[in-house]
Amino acid sequence: MKKLNKTIKKIGLCSLFLLITMSMSFPANATPFAGGDGTAGNPYQISTIEQLQNLSSDLAANYKLINDIDASGTINWNSGAGFEPIGNALNKFAGTFNGQGYEIKGLYINRSIEDFVGLFGFTLSSSKINNVGLVDVNMTGVYKVGGLVGYSSGTITQSYSTGNVNGEGFTGGLVGYSSGKIN
């Protein structure tokens, strides 16, 4: 009986350690999205800056903002490099993003040796971005740098960006370079 009690105590302590470790590894806000399944009829819902960064996990899905987002904390992300642009030269954003009239405030990206810098770094012709405002952005890149999109081949409608956008070429407040449509 003593041996059984010791075993139970050991298992209990191991379980407690595992539970603590899991809670540290997977915080309560670790849910990739606030809802939805990524289809056109039920887009992934974005309510936090972390969920916005998770767009990179499925570049062909459909997304929508469900509230304004404070992105000012991104100044402390990635050892000072800030938010990682969604899509790049190798993996381009091909999905849809509906801001629903909400704003993303204080987004910071400092990629001073990288091209394709913006909330979206590189978008394909199938991409559709609409109804989103970026306020007080602070972005730095080399070529194809924009507040909303660095290089856009897709469609952008009813969107705006304010703040500082810096680059060496093909740099713009909203879009750095576009071969797509901007309405």
C-alpha positions as CSV (number, residue, x, y, z in Angstrom):
1,M,0.0,0.0,0.0
2,K,2.9,2.4,0.8
3,K,4.4,1.7,-2.6
4,L,1.1,2.5,-4.3
5,N,0.7,5.8,-2.4
6,K,4.3,6.9,-3.4
7,T,3.5,6.1,-7.0
8,I,0.3,8.1,-6.9
9,K,2.2,11.0,-5.4
10,K,4.8,10.8,-8.1
11,I,2.2,10.7,-10.8
12,G,0.4,13.6,-9.1
13,L,3.5,15.7,-9.1
14,C,4.4,14.8,-12.7
15,S,0.8,15.7,-13.7
16,L,1.0,19.0,-11.9
17,F,4.4,19.8,-13.5
18,L,2.9,18.9,-16.9
19,L,-0.1,21.1,-16.3
20,I,2.0,24.1,-15.3
21,T,4.3,23.6,-18.3
22,M,1.4,23.4,-20.7
23,S,-0.2,26.5,-19.3
24,M,3.1,28.4,-19.7
25,S,3.5,27.1,-23.3
26,F,0.0,27.7,-24.4
27,P,-1.4,30.9,-22.9
28,A,-5.2,31.5,-22.9
29,N,-5.0,33.9,-25.9
30,A,-3.0,31.4,-28.0
31,T,-6.1,30.6,-30.2
32,P,-5.0,31.3,-33.7
33,F,-8.2,33.2,-34.6
34,A,-11.3,34.5,-32.8
35,G,-13.6,32.4,-34.9
36,G,-14.5,31.2,-38.4
37,D,-13.0,28.5,-40.6
38,G,-11.3,30.5,-43.3
39,T,-13.9,29.9,-46.1
40,A,-15.5,32.7,-48.0
41,G,-18.8,32.1,-46.2
42,N,-17.2,32.0,-42.7
43,P,-13.9,33.9,-42.7
44,Y,-11.4,33.6,-39.9
45,Q,-12.1,36.4,-37.4
46,I,-9.3,38.7,-36.3
47,S,-9.5,40.5,-32.9
48,T,-5.9,40.8,-31.7
49,I,-2.5,41.7,-33.2
50,E,-1.3,38.2,-32.5
51,Q,-4.2,36.8,-34.5
52,L,-3.3,39.3,-37.3
53,Q,0.2,37.9,-37.4
54,N,-1.3,34.4,-37.7
55,L,-2.5,35.2,-41.2
56,S,0.9,34.0,-42.3
57,S,-0.2,30.5,-41.3
58,D,-2.7,30.2,-44.2
59,L,-2.0,32.7,-47.0
60,A,-4.9,31.5,-49.1
61,A,-7.7,31.8,-46.5
62,N,-10.4,34.5,-46.0
63,Y,-10.2,36.9,-43.0
64,K,-12.1,39.7,-41.4
65,L,-11.4,42.2,-38.6
66,I,-14.0,42.3,-35.9
67,N,-12.7,45.3,-34.0
68,D,-9.9,47.9,-34.0
69,I,-6.5,46.6,-33.2
70,D,-3.8,48.3,-31.1
71,A,-0.5,47.2,-32.8
72,S,1.8,49.6,-30.8
73,G,3.4,46.6,-28.9
74,T,4.9,45.4,-32.2
75,I,7.8,47.8,-31.6
76,N,9.1,45.2,-29.2
77,W,8.6,42.1,-31.4
78,N,11.4,40.1,-33.1
79,S,14.3,41.8,-31.4
80,G,13.3,45.2,-32.7
81,A,12.3,44.1,-36.2
82,G,8.6,44.4,-35.3
83,F,5.7,42.7,-37.1
84,E,6.6,40.2,-39.8
85,P,4.9,41.2,-43.1
86,I,2.2,38.8,-44.2
87,G,3.5,37.2,-47.4
88,N,6.9,37.5,-49.1
89,A,8.6,36.7,-52.4
90,L,8.5,33.0,-51.7
91,N,5.1,32.7,-50.0
92,K,2.6,35.3,-51.3
93,F,-0.8,36.3,-49.7
94,A,-3.5,35.0,-52.0
95,G,-6.6,35.3,-49.8
96,T,-9.1,38.0,-48.8
97,F,-8.9,40.4,-46.0
98,N,-12.0,42.5,-45.0
99,G,-11.2,45.2,-42.5
100,Q,-15.0,45.9,-42.1
101,G,-14.1,49.6,-41.5
102,Y,-11.9,48.9,-38.5
103,E,-8.4,50.4,-37.9
104,I,-5.0,48.9,-37.0
105,K,-3.1,51.5,-35.0
106,G,0.6,51.8,-34.4
107,L,1.9,49.0,-36.5
108,Y,5.8,48.9,-36.4
109,I,8.0,47.1,-39.0
110,N,11.8,47.7,-39.1
111,R,13.2,45.4,-41.9
112,S,16.0,47.7,-43.1
113,I,17.6,45.1,-45.2
114,E,14.5,43.5,-46.6
115,D,12.2,44.1,-49.6
116,F,8.4,43.6,-49.7
117,V,7.5,45.4,-46.4
118,G,4.1,46.4,-45.3
119,L,1.2,44.8,-43.3
120,F,1.1,42.6,-46.4
121,G,4.6,42.1,-47.9
122,F,3.6,40.5,-51.2
123,T,0.1,39.7,-52.6
124,L,-1.0,37.7,-55.6
125,S,-3.6,38.7,-58.2
126,S,-6.2,36.6,-56.4
127,S,-5.9,38.6,-53.2
128,K,-8.5,41.1,-52.2
129,I,-8.0,43.6,-49.4
130,N,-10.7,46.1,-48.5
131,N,-12.2,48.4,-45.9
132,V,-9.2,48.7,-43.6
133,G,-7.4,51.7,-42.1
134,L,-3.8,51.7,-40.8
135,V,-3.1,54.6,-38.5
136,D,0.3,55.9,-37.3
137,V,2.3,53.2,-39.0
138,N,6.1,53.2,-38.7
139,M,7.7,51.1,-41.4
140,T,11.2,50.7,-42.9
141,G,12.4,48.5,-45.7
142,V,14.5,48.6,-48.9
143,Y,12.4,48.1,-52.0
144,K,8.6,47.8,-52.4
145,V,7.6,49.2,-49.1
146,G,4.1,50.4,-48.3
147,G,1.9,51.0,-45.2
148,L,-0.7,48.4,-46.3
149,V,1.1,46.4,-49.0
150,G,4.7,46.3,-50.2
151,Y,4.0,44.7,-53.6
152,S,0.4,44.3,-54.7
153,S,-0.8,42.2,-57.6
154,G,-4.3,42.0,-56.2
155,T,-7.2,44.3,-55.6
156,I,-7.3,46.9,-52.8
157,T,-10.4,48.9,-52.2
158,Q,-11.6,51.5,-49.6
159,S,-8.4,51.4,-47.5
160,Y,-6.0,53.9,-46.2
161,S,-2.7,54.3,-44.3
162,T,-1.2,57.2,-42.3
163,G,2.2,57.5,-40.7
164,N,5.9,57.0,-41.7
165,V,7.0,54.7,-44.5
166,N,10.6,54.6,-45.5
167,G,12.5,52.8,-48.2
168,E,15.0,53.2,-51.0
169,G,12.8,52.5,-54.0
170,F,9.1,51.8,-54.9
171,T,8.0,53.2,-51.6
172,G,4.5,54.6,-50.9
173,G,2.2,55.4,-48.0
174,L,-0.4,52.8,-49.0
175,V,1.4,50.6,-51.5
176,G,5.0,50.4,-52.5
177,Y,4.5,48.9,-56.0
178,S,1.3,47.8,-57.6
179,S,0.5,45.8,-60.8
180,G,-3.0,45.2,-59.5
181,K,-6.0,47.5,-58.9
182,I,-6.4,50.2,-56.2
183,N,-9.9,51.7,-55.8
